Amino acid sequence: MNIHMSLSESSKSLRKLFLHDKPFILLQVINENDGRIYPAMISKKIDCSYAYVVKLVTLMDKMGLLSSDGNPHKKLLSLTQKGKKIFKLLSDL
């Protein structure tokens, strides 16, 4: 029963996250610049506050959608296989 609750909660979290434009656009920008983009650059590209981008990046990292390379202040971001799958599914909608 706990497994079903965690899958259900995870599904709800994904739906809640991606009902907004910015999270999808963030995935799109990271996908286009795989491994060569920082949160500050994303913030400028998607016309969004740096704090909000960091919040999304942190959440997506915890969900296993992103991976980062570099030090805590300058993280180069890329999509994980799971992130690429989610991005493709959302793109196909």
Chimera marker file (.cmm) of the C-alpha trace (Angstrom):
<marker_set name="trace">
<marker id="1" x="0.000" y="0.000" z="0.000" r="1" g="1" b="0" radius="0.5"/>
<marker id="2" x="2.850" y="2.406" z="0.713" r="1" g="1" b="0" radius="0.5"/>
<marker id="3" x="4.250" y="1.740" z="-2.771" r="1" g="1" b="0" radius="0.5"/>
<marker id="4" x="0.984" y="2.814" z="-4.384" r="1" g="1" b="0" radius="0.5"/>
<marker id="5" x="0.825" y="5.932" z="-2.272" r="1" g="1" b="0" radius="0.5"/>
<marker id="6" x="4.350" y="6.946" z="-3.221" r="1" g="1" b="0" radius="0.5"/>
<marker id="7" x="3.671" y="6.317" z="-6.943" r="1" g="1" b="0" radius="0.5"/>
<marker id="8" x="0.458" y="8.299" z="-6.676" r="1" g="1" b="0" radius="0.5"/>
<marker id="9" x="2.192" y="11.159" z="-4.865" r="1" g="1" b="0" radius="0.5"/>
<marker id="10" x="4.996" y="11.159" z="-7.436" r="1" g="1" b="0" radius="0.5"/>
<marker id="11" x="2.482" y="11.296" z="-10.277" r="1" g="1" b="0" radius="0.5"/>
<marker id="12" x="0.641" y="14.172" z="-8.621" r="1" g="1" b="0" radius="0.5"/>
<marker id="13" x="3.919" y="16.041" z="-8.139" r="1" g="1" b="0" radius="0.5"/>
<marker id="14" x="4.813" y="15.655" z="-11.810" r="1" g="1" b="0" radius="0.5"/>
<marker id="15" x="1.371" y="16.817" z="-12.915" r="1" g="1" b="0" radius="0.5"/>
<marker id="16" x="1.466" y="19.797" z="-10.562" r="1" g="1" b="0" radius="0.5"/>
<marker id="17" x="4.965" y="20.747" z="-11.706" r="1" g="1" b="0" radius="0.5"/>
<marker id="18" x="4.307" y="20.545" z="-15.434" r="1" g="1" b="0" radius="0.5"/>
<marker id="19" x="0.932" y="22.283" z="-15.501" r="1" g="1" b="0" radius="0.5"/>
<marker id="20" x="2.981" y="25.475" z="-15.712" r="1" g="1" b="0" radius="0.5"/>
<marker id="21" x="4.863" y="26.726" z="-18.789" r="1" g="1" b="0" radius="0.5"/>
<marker id="22" x="8.187" y="27.608" z="-17.181" r="1" g="1" b="0" radius="0.5"/>
<marker id="23" x="9.126" y="24.087" z="-16.018" r="1" g="1" b="0" radius="0.5"/>
<marker id="24" x="8.598" y="22.730" z="-19.530" r="1" g="1" b="0" radius="0.5"/>
<marker id="25" x="10.518" y="25.614" z="-21.090" r="1" g="1" b="0" radius="0.5"/>
<marker id="26" x="13.312" y="25.026" z="-18.576" r="1" g="1" b="0" radius="0.5"/>
<marker id="27" x="13.527" y="21.384" z="-19.698" r="1" g="1" b="0" radius="0.5"/>
<marker id="28" x="13.529" y="22.510" z="-23.314" r="1" g="1" b="0" radius="0.5"/>
<marker id="29" x="16.405" y="24.960" z="-22.777" r="1" g="1" b="0" radius="0.5"/>
<marker id="30" x="18.448" y="22.364" z="-20.886" r="1" g="1" b="0" radius="0.5"/>
<marker id="31" x="17.771" y="19.800" z="-23.616" r="1" g="1" b="0" radius="0.5"/>
<marker id="32" x="18.936" y="22.227" z="-26.326" r="1" g="1" b="0" radius="0.5"/>
<marker id="33" x="22.114" y="23.118" z="-24.385" r="1" g="1" b="0" radius="0.5"/>
<marker id="34" x="22.882" y="19.707" z="-22.906" r="1" g="1" b="0" radius="0.5"/>
<marker id="35" x="25.666" y="20.015" z="-20.363" r="1" g="1" b="0" radius="0.5"/>
<marker id="36" x="26.563" y="23.563" z="-21.380" r="1" g="1" b="0" radius="0.5"/>
<marker id="37" x="24.143" y="25.776" z="-19.449" r="1" g="1" b="0" radius="0.5"/>
<marker id="38" x="24.017" y="27.296" z="-15.976" r="1" g="1" b="0" radius="0.5"/>
<marker id="39" x="20.895" y="28.237" z="-13.966" r="1" g="1" b="0" radius="0.5"/>
<marker id="40" x="21.707" y="31.957" z="-14.420" r="1" g="1" b="0" radius="0.5"/>
<marker id="41" x="21.758" y="31.508" z="-18.197" r="1" g="1" b="0" radius="0.5"/>
<marker id="42" x="18.422" y="29.680" z="-18.065" r="1" g="1" b="0" radius="0.5"/>
<marker id="43" x="16.971" y="32.501" z="-15.992" r="1" g="1" b="0" radius="0.5"/>
<marker id="44" x="17.815" y="34.992" z="-18.727" r="1" g="1" b="0" radius="0.5"/>
<marker id="45" x="16.639" y="32.757" z="-21.571" r="1" g="1" b="0" radius="0.5"/>
<marker id="46" x="13.224" y="32.025" z="-20.085" r="1" g="1" b="0" radius="0.5"/>
<marker id="47" x="12.706" y="35.471" z="-18.555" r="1" g="1" b="0" radius="0.5"/>
<marker id="48" x="12.320" y="34.164" z="-15.041" r="1" g="1" b="0" radius="0.5"/>
<marker id="49" x="13.907" y="34.977" z="-11.697" r="1" g="1" b="0" radius="0.5"/>
<marker id="50" x="17.096" y="33.176" z="-10.785" r="1" g="1" b="0" radius="0.5"/>
<marker id="51" x="15.538" y="32.094" z="-7.472" r="1" g="1" b="0" radius="0.5"/>
<marker id="52" x="12.632" y="30.406" z="-9.274" r="1" g="1" b="0" radius="0.5"/>
<marker id="53" x="15.006" y="28.634" z="-11.682" r="1" g="1" b="0" radius="0.5"/>
<marker id="54" x="17.082" y="27.348" z="-8.752" r="1" g="1" b="0" radius="0.5"/>
<marker id="55" x="13.892" y="26.151" z="-7.056" r="1" g="1" b="0" radius="0.5"/>
<marker id="56" x="12.827" y="24.274" z="-10.215" r="1" g="1" b="0" radius="0.5"/>
<marker id="57" x="16.313" y="22.848" z="-10.755" r="1" g="1" b="0" radius="0.5"/>
<marker id="58" x="16.452" y="21.613" z="-7.155" r="1" g="1" b="0" radius="0.5"/>
<marker id="59" x="13.022" y="19.994" z="-7.449" r="1" g="1" b="0" radius="0.5"/>
<marker id="60" x="13.806" y="18.397" z="-10.807" r="1" g="1" b="0" radius="0.5"/>
<marker id="61" x="17.148" y="17.169" z="-9.483" r="1" g="1" b="0" radius="0.5"/>
<marker id="62" x="15.383" y="15.480" z="-6.550" r="1" g="1" b="0" radius="0.5"/>
<marker id="63" x="12.958" y="13.868" z="-9.035" r="1" g="1" b="0" radius="0.5"/>
<marker id="64" x="15.891" y="12.509" z="-11.013" r="1" g="1" b="0" radius="0.5"/>
<marker id="65" x="15.207" y="14.585" z="-14.130" r="1" g="1" b="0" radius="0.5"/>
<marker id="66" x="18.443" y="16.585" z="-14.103" r="1" g="1" b="0" radius="0.5"/>
<marker id="67" x="22.081" y="16.019" z="-13.417" r="1" g="1" b="0" radius="0.5"/>
<marker id="68" x="24.603" y="18.708" z="-12.644" r="1" g="1" b="0" radius="0.5"/>
<marker id="69" x="28.334" y="18.991" z="-12.969" r="1" g="1" b="0" radius="0.5"/>
<marker id="70" x="30.535" y="21.613" z="-11.373" r="1" g="1" b="0" radius="0.5"/>
<marker id="71" x="30.669" y="23.393" z="-8.061" r="1" g="1" b="0" radius="0.5"/>
<marker id="72" x="27.553" y="24.471" z="-6.112" r="1" g="1" b="0" radius="0.5"/>
<marker id="73" x="27.762" y="28.034" z="-7.445" r="1" g="1" b="0" radius="0.5"/>
<marker id="74" x="28.229" y="27.139" z="-11.116" r="1" g="1" b="0" radius="0.5"/>
<marker id="75" x="26.375" y="23.978" z="-12.018" r="1" g="1" b="0" radius="0.5"/>
<marker id="76" x="26.295" y="22.858" z="-15.632" r="1" g="1" b="0" radius="0.5"/>
<marker id="77" x="22.946" y="21.158" z="-16.150" r="1" g="1" b="0" radius="0.5"/>
<marker id="78" x="21.848" y="18.292" z="-18.355" r="1" g="1" b="0" radius="0.5"/>
<marker id="79" x="18.826" y="16.023" z="-18.538" r="1" g="1" b="0" radius="0.5"/>
<marker id="80" x="19.020" y="12.482" z="-17.222" r="1" g="1" b="0" radius="0.5"/>
<marker id="81" x="17.503" y="9.645" z="-19.250" r="1" g="1" b="0" radius="0.5"/>
<marker id="82" x="14.338" y="10.031" z="-17.168" r="1" g="1" b="0" radius="0.5"/>
<marker id="83" x="14.359" y="13.791" z="-17.844" r="1" g="1" b="0" radius="0.5"/>
<marker id="84" x="14.749" y="13.225" z="-21.586" r="1" g="1" b="0" radius="0.5"/>
<marker id="85" x="11.851" y="10.767" z="-21.535" r="1" g="1" b="0" radius="0.5"/>
<marker id="86" x="9.609" y="13.217" z="-19.648" r="1" g="1" b="0" radius="0.5"/>
<marker id="87" x="10.635" y="16.040" z="-22.005" r="1" g="1" b="0" radius="0.5"/>
<marker id="88" x="9.838" y="13.925" z="-25.073" r="1" g="1" b="0" radius="0.5"/>
<marker id="89" x="6.450" y="12.902" z="-23.681" r="1" g="1" b="0" radius="0.5"/>
<marker id="90" x="5.560" y="16.516" z="-22.898" r="1" g="1" b="0" radius="0.5"/>
<marker id="91" x="6.804" y="17.667" z="-26.304" r="1" g="1" b="0" radius="0.5"/>
<marker id="92" x="4.560" y="15.147" z="-28.013" r="1" g="1" b="0" radius="0.5"/>
<marker id="93" x="1.437" y="16.518" z="-26.301" r="1" g="1" b="0" radius="0.5"/>
<link id1="1" id2="2" r="1" g="1" b="0" radius="0.2"/>
<link id1="2" id2="3" r="1" g="1" b="0" radius="0.2"/>
<link id1="3" id2="4" r="1" g="1" b="0" radius="0.2"/>
<link id1="4" id2="5" r="1" g="1" b="0" radius="0.2"/>
<link id1="5" id2="6" r="1" g="1" b="0" radius="0.2"/>
<link id1="6" id2="7" r="1" g="1" b="0" radius="0.2"/>
<link id1="7" id2="8" r="1" g="1" b="0" radius="0.2"/>
<link id1="8" id2="9" r="1" g="1" b="0" radius="0.2"/>
<link id1="9" id2="10" r="1" g="1" b="0" radius="0.2"/>
<link id1="10" id2="11" r="1" g="1" b="0" radius="0.2"/>
<link id1="11" id2="12" r="1" g="1" b="0" radius="0.2"/>
<link id1="12" id2="13" r="1" g="1" b="0" radius="0.2"/>
<link id1="13" id2="14" r="1" g="1" b="0" radius="0.2"/>
<link id1="14" id2="15" r="1" g="1" b="0" radius="0.2"/>
<link id1="15" id2="16" r="1" g="1" b="0" radius="0.2"/>
<link id1="16" id2="17" r="1" g="1" b="0" radius="0.2"/>
<link id1="17" id2="18" r="1" g="1" b="0" radius="0.2"/>
<link id1="18" id2="19" r="1" g="1" b="0" radius="0.2"/>
<link id1="19" id2="20" r="1" g="1" b="0" radius="0.2"/>
<link id1="20" id2="21" r="1" g="1" b="0" radius="0.2"/>
<link id1="21" id2="22" r="1" g="1" b="0" radius="0.2"/>
<link id1="22" id2="23" r="1" g="1" b="0" radius="0.2"/>
<link id1="23" id2="24" r="1" g="1" b="0" radius="0.2"/>
<link id1="24" id2="25" r="1" g="1" b="0" radius="0.2"/>
<link id1="25" id2="26" r="1" g="1" b="0" radius="0.2"/>
<link id1="26" id2="27" r="1" g="1" b="0" radius="0.2"/>
<link id1="27" id2="28" r="1" g="1" b="0" radius="0.2"/>
<link id1="28" id2="29" r="1" g="1" b="0" radius="0.2"/>
<link id1="29" id2="30" r="1" g="1" b="0" radius="0.2"/>
<link id1="30" id2="31" r="1" g="1" b="0" radius="0.2"/>
<link id1="31" id2="32" r="1" g="1" b="0" radius="0.2"/>
<link id1="32" id2="33" r="1" g="1" b="0" radius="0.2"/>
<link id1="33" id2="34" r="1" g="1" b="0" radius="0.2"/>
<link id1="34" id2="35" r="1" g="1" b="0" radius="0.2"/>
<link id1="35" id2="36" r="1" g="1" b="0" radius="0.2"/>
<link id1="36" id2="37" r="1" g="1" b="0" radius="0.2"/>
<link id1="37" id2="38" r="1" g="1" b="0" radius="0.2"/>
<link id1="38" id2="39" r="1" g="1" b="0" radius="0.2"/>
<link id1="39" id2="40" r="1" g="1" b="0" radius="0.2"/>
<link id1="40" id2="41" r="1" g="1" b="0" radius="0.2"/>
<link id1="41" id2="42" r="1" g="1" b="0" radius="0.2"/>
<link id1="42" id2="43" r="1" g="1" b="0" radius="0.2"/>
<link id1="43" id2="44" r="1" g="1" b="0" radius="0.2"/>
<link id1="44" id2="45" r="1" g="1" b="0" radius="0.2"/>
<link id1="45" id2="46" r="1" g="1" b="0" radius="0.2"/>
<link id1="46" id2="47" r="1" g="1" b="0" radius="0.2"/>
<link id1="47" id2="48" r="1" g="1" b="0" radius="0.2"/>
<link id1="48" id2="49" r="1" g="1" b="0" radius="0.2"/>
<link id1="49" id2="50" r="1" g="1" b="0" radius="0.2"/>
<link id1="50" id2="51" r="1" g="1" b="0" radius="0.2"/>
<link id1="51" id2="52" r="1" g="1" b="0" radius="0.2"/>
<link id1="52" id2="53" r="1" g="1" b="0" radius="0.2"/>
<link id1="53" id2="54" r="1" g="1" b="0" radius="0.2"/>
<link id1="54" id2="55" r="1" g="1" b="0" radius="0.2"/>
<link id1="55" id2="56" r="1" g="1" b="0" radius="0.2"/>
<link id1="56" id2="57" r="1" g="1" b="0" radius="0.2"/>
<link id1="57" id2="58" r="1" g="1" b="0" radius="0.2"/>
<link id1="58" id2="59" r="1" g="1" b="0" radius="0.2"/>
<link id1="59" id2="60" r="1" g="1" b="0" radius="0.2"/>
<link id1="60" id2="61" r="1" g="1" b="0" radius="0.2"/>
<link id1="61" id2="62" r="1" g="1" b="0" radius="0.2"/>
<link id1="62" id2="63" r="1" g="1" b="0" radius="0.2"/>
<link id1="63" id2="64" r="1" g="1" b="0" radius="0.2"/>
<link id1="64" id2="65" r="1" g="1" b="0" radius="0.2"/>
<link id1="65" id2="66" r="1" g="1" b="0" radius="0.2"/>
<link id1="66" id2="67" r="1" g="1" b="0" radius="0.2"/>
<link id1="67" id2="68" r="1" g="1" b="0" radius="0.2"/>
<link id1="68" id2="69" r="1" g="1" b="0" radius="0.2"/>
<link id1="69" id2="70" r="1" g="1" b="0" radius="0.2"/>
<link id1="70" id2="71" r="1" g="1" b="0" radius="0.2"/>
<link id1="71" id2="72" r="1" g="1" b="0" radius="0.2"/>
<link id1="72" id2="73" r="1" g="1" b="0" radius="0.2"/>
<link id1="73" id2="74" r="1" g="1" b="0" radius="0.2"/>
<link id1="74" id2="75" r="1" g="1" b="0" radius="0.2"/>
<link id1="75" id2="76" r="1" g="1" b="0" radius="0.2"/>
<link id1="76" id2="77" r="1" g="1" b="0" radius="0.2"/>
<link id1="77" id2="78" r="1" g="1" b="0" radius="0.2"/>
<link id1="78" id2="79" r="1" g="1" b="0" radius="0.2"/>
<link id1="79" id2="80" r="1" g="1" b="0" radius="0.2"/>
<link id1="80" id2="81" r="1" g="1" b="0" radius="0.2"/>
<link id1="81" id2="82" r="1" g="1" b="0" radius="0.2"/>
<link id1="82" id2="83" r="1" g="1" b="0" radius="0.2"/>
<link id1="83" id2="84" r="1" g="1" b="0" radius="0.2"/>
<link id1="84" id2="85" r="1" g="1" b="0" radius="0.2"/>
<link id1="85" id2="86" r="1" g="1" b="0" radius="0.2"/>
<link id1="86" id2="87" r="1" g="1" b="0" radius="0.2"/>
<link id1="87" id2="88" r="1" g="1" b="0" radius="0.2"/>
<link id1="88" id2="89" r="1" g="1" b="0" radius="0.2"/>
<link id1="89" id2="90" r="1" g="1" b="0" radius="0.2"/>
<link id1="90" id2="91" r="1" g="1" b="0" radius="0.2"/>
<link id1="91" id2="92" r="1" g="1" b="0" radius="0.2"/>
<link id1="92" id2="93" r="1" g="1" b="0" radius="0.2"/>
</marker_set>
